[in-house]
Amino acid sequence: MRSRRFTTRNGTELAFSALGLGTAPLGDLYELLDEKTCIVTIEQAYASGVRVFDTSPHYGNGLAEARVGAGLRHLPRKDVIVSTKIGRVMDAFAKPPPKNPDVFSPGFAGGHPHAPRFDYSYDGTMRSVEQSLLRTGLDRLDILLIHDCDVWTHGPVDAPVRFKEVMEGAYKALERLRSERIVAAIGVGINESDIAVKFAKAGDFDVAILAGRYSLLIQNALDEFLPLALEKNIGVMLAGVFNSGILATGAVPGAKFEYGPAPENIMERVRKIEAICAAHATPLRRAALQFAMAHPAVVTVLLGGVTPQEVQANSTDADQPVPAALWRDLQSAGLLSPAAPIG
């Protein structure tokens, strides 16, 4: 699998595989998973050339982190990049808070029986990192990301308050960990392009995960964030490139978009994209993946997977060429931004 070398602010060189494994599904997202299958899936990802493993305390209240640690335990630690996040601290004795009706976030069918608590303070960040090391059983973490400090998660009233808390607390903690070379890189994990821009301008970040904002369906990250990332040398770890599923499954009954049922206008747009892909003998999911990989700011594309077969299929799609004429036809049909780099 292709890789891209990226030098962080503290001089560490990281080799990002073109694909990374996003482990939200391994936290029992939507369904309870078999433990052994999860571990074999991680091992298969490595065997397929994946060297980036991204996780978070949020995914199953720490369950995904534990599974990542178990899956990597017998693999060469020096060969992989492990990325996790801060912003939520687990409390074994408290009940989860009531859901905020102003925000939308995917739910987990299982996970650890621990209650998450948002904490973007300096001390909360250090506590979160310690908990992640304990759950994974690893001796170090390569990338630490500020997680979900956006309107999507906190709502329009609380999001600015949380941003201030991050910059006065979590960011300073992460800067210290990076300057002491305890971690190689720091960044943010965000669902909104405008908030990603806000963070990129407010701090000195190495990397950023942007979920769902640059895909065959949505390209609003082209307006400001991706050019800014190139300007500031921020390595972009793209996630959500299938927009919760529809760009992998196609416009089938029950297709998911943004964690919910796909509306008819999205279904119709995907049907048009599928038709052009079919004309070029290219599977939709392969086109969606290759499109995401092509932007020069992108260092890796994070894809989920819950079986060894899924991660092997992802690896195959990453390595197969896509006809250049497909991109031109999508642009001619008004289905792809003219500003999108298509090689």
Secondary structure, 3 states (H helix, E strand, C coil): CCEEEEECCCCCEEEEECEEEECCHHHCECCCCCHHHHHHHHHHHHHCCCCEEECCCCCCCCHHHHHHHHHHCCCCHHHCEEEEEECEEEECCCCCCCCCCCCCCCCECCCCCCEEEECCCHHHHHHHHHHHHHHHCCCCCCEEEEECCCHHHHHHHHHHHHHHHHHHHHHHHHHHHHHCCCCCEEEEEECCHHHHHHHHHHCCCCEEEEECCCCCCCCHHHCCHHHHHHHHCCEEEEECCCHHHHHHHCCCCCCEECCEECCHHHHHHHHHHHHHHHHCCCCHHHHHHHHHHCCCCEEEEEECCCCHHHHHHHHHHHHCCCCHHHHHHHHHCCCCCCCCCCC
